[in-house]
């Protein structure tokens, strides 16, 4: 007997009629009858007989049903497990992100995902750019969300969206009503530098060279969190990404994009040999939605 035979036999045995079995399986009565007849031919004995118009299981069918019920239960468990995986239930989603994305973007995406998939389980961590390849290759995380993927042939990149750089400052530092700030305007202000903070720092340094802007930073910070804390305490202004600025939002802190704009990509990175599960892809879709789409 194959699985289709088992499914049909189980349905007829439990429902005690071909018509009821057909309704339970959402198939036609002739299909149930034909499959049941084929199963009996393979087995070499009858499974049911008709007594006064009723379908009665034979003694051989009663002996067989115990094993069939066990197999059917395992098949149903497999189907349910498959549905759970597709719906993100019961799967632990191991995600790492850069600290700047872990302040707001990642928590917002997790909150949105759990509203739709409350059974999902997350294992979240932050990782610095230099550690991305190692964390993925040593299976410490399944997916990393970063700005610039490492140059590693083992890794595959999935674009999630884009961000932009801007100036984070305390209210009153610049005139009200502005919509952007040029780098040259920072030359005579106390700047908290993030040029050594990884890919975004490299991007900022390149933009400074192109703009031929030079400013001496009183304080250099290697993380966006520290830079944000320094700005909030009135130490100076800093060029940060819009995700960091959104996470640090308060009435006293303001953020305006740079002019001309400086954009960067947000990517999901994973090992080529370990592509994201269905649930993980759904979660990455939540991140993309939070960003504004790829």
C-alpha positions as CSV (number, residue, x, y, z in Angstrom):
1,X,0.0,0.0,0.0
2,X,1.2,3.5,-0.8
3,X,0.3,6.6,1.1
4,X,-2.7,7.3,-1.0
5,X,-4.1,3.8,-0.3
6,X,-3.5,4.4,3.4
7,X,-5.2,7.8,3.3
8,X,-8.3,6.4,1.5
9,X,-8.5,3.3,3.7
10,X,-8.2,5.4,6.9
11,X,-10.9,7.8,5.8
12,X,-13.4,5.0,4.8
13,X,-12.7,3.1,8.0
14,X,-13.1,6.1,10.2
15,X,-16.1,7.6,8.4
16,X,-17.8,4.2,7.7
17,X,-18.9,5.2,4.2
18,X,-17.4,6.0,0.8
19,X,-19.4,9.2,0.5
20,X,-18.4,10.5,3.9
21,X,-14.7,9.6,3.2
22,X,-14.9,11.5,-0.1
23,X,-16.3,14.6,1.6
24,X,-13.6,14.4,4.3
25,X,-10.8,14.2,1.6
26,X,-12.5,16.6,-0.8
27,X,-12.4,14.1,-3.7
28,X,-15.1,12.3,-5.7
29,X,-16.7,9.0,-4.6
30,X,-15.6,7.1,-7.7
31,X,-12.0,8.1,-6.9
32,X,-12.3,6.7,-3.4
33,X,-13.9,3.5,-4.7
34,X,-11.2,3.0,-7.3
35,X,-8.3,3.6,-4.9
36,X,-9.9,1.3,-2.3
37,X,-10.4,-1.5,-4.9
38,X,-6.8,-1.1,-6.1
39,X,-5.5,-1.4,-2.5
40,X,-7.5,-4.6,-2.0
41,X,-6.1,-6.0,-5.2
42,X,-2.5,-5.3,-3.9
43,X,-3.3,-6.8,-0.5
44,X,-5.0,-9.8,-1.8
45,X,-8.0,-9.6,0.6
46,X,-11.1,-7.5,1.1
47,X,-11.1,-4.5,3.4
48,X,-14.9,-3.8,3.5
49,X,-18.1,-5.7,2.7
50,X,-21.6,-4.4,2.4
51,X,-24.2,-5.7,4.8
52,X,-27.8,-4.5,4.3
53,X,-26.5,-1.4,2.4
54,X,-23.9,-0.5,5.1
55,X,-20.1,-0.6,4.6
56,X,-18.6,-3.0,7.2
57,X,-14.9,-3.4,7.8
58,X,-13.7,-7.0,7.6
59,X,-11.7,-8.7,10.3
60,X,-8.6,-8.3,8.2
61,X,-9.2,-4.6,8.0
62,X,-9.5,-4.3,11.8
63,X,-6.1,-6.0,12.2
64,X,-4.6,-3.7,9.6
65,X,-6.0,-0.5,10.9
66,X,-3.8,-0.3,14.0
67,X,-0.7,0.0,11.8
68,X,-2.4,2.2,9.3
69,X,-3.5,4.6,12.0
70,X,0.0,4.9,13.3
71,X,1.4,5.6,9.8
72,X,-1.4,8.1,9.1
73,X,-0.8,9.9,12.4
74,X,2.9,10.3,11.4
75,X,1.9,11.6,8.0
76,X,-0.4,14.1,9.5
77,X,2.3,15.2,11.9
78,X,4.6,15.7,9.0
79,X,2.0,17.8,7.2
80,X,1.4,19.9,10.3
81,X,5.1,20.4,10.7
82,X,5.4,21.6,7.1
83,X,2.5,24.0,7.6
84,X,4.1,25.3,10.8
85,X,7.4,25.9,9.0
86,X,5.6,27.8,6.2
87,X,3.8,29.9,8.8
88,X,6.9,30.6,10.8
89,X,5.7,28.5,13.8
90,X,8.1,26.7,15.9
91,X,11.2,27.8,14.0
92,X,13.9,29.8,15.8
93,X,14.9,32.7,13.6
94,X,18.6,33.5,14.3
95,X,19.3,37.0,13.1
96,X,22.3,39.2,13.7
97,X,22.5,42.9,12.7
98,X,24.9,45.8,12.9
99,X,24.5,47.6,16.3
100,X,23.0,50.7,14.4
101,X,20.3,48.5,12.9
102,X,19.7,46.7,16.2
103,X,18.6,49.9,17.9
104,X,15.4,50.4,16.0
105,X,15.0,48.7,12.6
106,X,15.4,45.1,13.8
107,X,13.1,45.5,16.9
108,X,10.4,47.1,14.8
109,X,10.6,44.3,12.2
110,X,10.4,41.6,15.0
111,X,7.4,43.3,16.6
112,X,5.6,43.4,13.3
113,X,6.4,39.8,12.5
114,X,5.3,38.5,15.9
115,X,2.0,40.2,15.5
116,X,1.3,38.0,12.5
117,X,3.3,34.9,13.7
118,X,3.1,34.8,17.5
119,X,4.5,31.3,17.6
120,X,7.8,32.3,16.1
121,X,10.9,32.3,18.2
122,X,13.8,34.7,17.7
123,X,17.5,34.6,18.7
124,X,18.8,38.1,18.1
125,X,22.3,39.5,18.4
126,X,24.5,42.4,17.2
127,X,27.6,42.0,15.2
128,X,30.3,44.3,13.9
129,X,31.2,44.4,10.3
130,X,34.5,42.6,10.7
131,X,32.8,39.7,12.4
132,X,30.1,39.0,9.9
133,X,31.9,36.3,7.9
134,X,33.0,34.4,11.0
135,X,29.6,34.5,12.7
136,X,27.9,33.1,9.6
137,X,30.6,30.5,8.8
138,X,30.7,29.2,12.4
139,X,26.8,28.9,12.4
140,X,26.4,31.4,15.3
141,X,23.7,33.0,13.3
142,X,21.7,32.2,10.1
143,X,21.3,35.7,8.6
144,X,23.1,38.9,9.2
145,X,21.6,42.3,8.3
146,X,24.3,44.8,7.3
147,X,25.2,47.7,5.1
148,X,28.0,46.3,3.0
149,X,28.5,42.5,2.8
150,X,32.0,41.2,3.3
151,X,34.0,40.1,0.3
152,X,33.5,36.4,0.9
153,X,32.6,33.9,-1.9
154,X,30.7,31.7,0.6
155,X,28.2,34.5,1.2
156,X,25.1,35.4,-0.7
157,X,23.6,38.9,-0.4
158,X,19.9,39.9,-0.6
159,X,19.0,43.6,-1.0
160,X,16.4,44.8,1.5
161,X,16.3,48.5,0.9
162,X,18.3,51.7,1.2
163,X,19.2,54.2,3.9
164,X,20.7,57.7,3.9
165,X,23.2,59.7,5.9
166,X,22.3,62.9,7.7
167,X,23.3,65.1,10.6
168,X,22.1,64.4,14.1
169,X,22.0,67.5,16.3
170,X,20.4,69.1,19.3
171,X,17.4,71.4,18.7
172,X,18.6,74.9,18.1
173,X,21.9,74.0,16.5
174,X,20.7,74.9,13.1
175,X,18.0,77.3,11.9
176,X,14.4,75.9,12.0
177,X,12.6,75.1,8.7
178,X,15.6,73.5,7.0
179,X,15.3,70.3,5.0
180,X,18.9,69.3,4.6
181,X,22.5,70.1,5.7
182,X,25.7,70.2,3.6
183,X,28.9,68.8,4.9
184,X,30.7,72.1,4.5
185,X,28.4,73.6,7.2
186,X,30.0,71.3,9.7
187,X,33.5,72.6,9.3
188,X,33.2,75.2,12.0
189,X,31.2,73.0,14.5
190,X,32.1,70.4,17.1
191,X,31.8,67.2,15.1
192,X,31.7,63.7,16.6
193,X,33.4,61.6,13.9
194,X,32.3,58.1,12.9
195,X,34.9,57.7,10.1
196,X,36.3,54.6,11.8
197,X,33.0,52.9,12.4
198,X,33.0,50.5,9.4
199,X,31.4,50.7,6.0
200,X,29.3,53.8,6.8
201,X,32.4,55.5,8.1
202,X,34.2,54.7,4.9
203,X,31.3,56.0,2.9
204,X,31.3,59.3,4.9
205,X,35.1,59.6,4.4
206,X,34.8,59.2,0.6
207,X,32.0,61.8,0.5
208,X,34.2,64.3,2.5
209,X,37.0,63.8,0.0
210,X,34.7,64.3,-2.9
211,X,33.3,67.5,-1.3
212,X,36.8,68.6,-0.3
213,X,35.5,69.2,3.2
214,X,37.8,68.9,6.2
215,X,36.8,69.2,9.8
216,X,38.7,68.4,12.9
217,X,36.6,66.2,15.2
218,X,36.9,66.8,18.9
219,X,35.7,63.3,19.6
220,X,35.9,60.1,17.5
221,X,33.4,57.3,18.2
222,X,33.4,53.8,16.7
223,X,29.7,53.1,17.3
224,X,26.6,55.0,16.4
225,X,25.2,54.4,19.9
226,X,28.1,56.3,21.5
227,X,27.8,59.1,18.9
228,X,24.1,59.5,19.6
229,X,24.7,59.7,23.3
230,X,27.3,62.3,22.9
231,X,25.1,64.4,20.7
232,X,22.3,64.2,23.3
233,X,24.6,65.5,25.9
234,X,25.6,68.6,23.8
235,X,29.1,67.5,22.9
236,X,28.6,68.2,19.2
237,X,26.9,67.1,16.0
238,X,27.4,63.8,14.2
239,X,26.7,62.3,10.7
240,X,24.8,59.1,11.3
241,X,22.4,56.9,9.3
242,X,18.6,57.5,9.4
243,X,17.9,54.2,11.2
244,X,20.1,55.3,14.2
245,X,18.5,58.7,14.1
246,X,15.0,57.2,14.2
247,X,15.9,54.9,17.1
248,X,17.3,57.9,19.0
249,X,14.4,60.2,18.3
250,X,13.4,62.6,21.0
251,X,12.1,66.2,21.2
252,X,15.6,67.5,21.9
253,X,17.3,65.7,19.0
254,X,16.9,66.5,15.3
255,X,18.0,64.8,12.1
256,X,18.3,66.2,8.6
257,X,19.6,64.4,5.5
258,X,22.8,65.5,3.8
259,X,22.8,67.6,0.7
260,X,23.7,66.2,-1.7
261,X,22.2,63.0,-0.6
262,X,24.4,60.1,0.5
263,X,22.6,56.7,0.2
264,X,23.7,53.2,1.1
265,X,22.2,49.7,0.8
266,X,20.8,47.5,3.6
267,X,21.4,43.8,2.9
268,X,20.7,40.4,4.3
269,X,23.7,38.1,4.2
270,X,23.7,34.3,4.5
271,X,25.9,31.3,3.6
272,X,25.3,30.1,0.1
273,X,24.9,26.5,1.4
274,X,22.3,27.6,3.9
275,X,19.6,29.6,2.2
276,X,16.9,31.3,4.4
277,X,13.9,29.2,5.4
278,X,10.4,30.3,4.3
279,X,9.9,31.8,7.7
280,X,13.2,33.7,7.5
281,X,12.3,35.0,4.1
282,X,9.0,36.3,5.5
283,X,10.8,38.0,8.3
284,X,13.3,39.6,5.8
285,X,10.2,40.9,4.0
286,X,9.2,42.6,7.3
287,X,12.6,44.3,7.4
288,X,12.2,45.4,3.8
289,X,8.8,46.8,4.6
290,X,10.1,48.7,7.6
291,X,12.8,50.2,5.4
292,X,10.4,51.1,2.7
293,X,10.9,48.2,0.2
294,X,13.9,47.0,-1.8
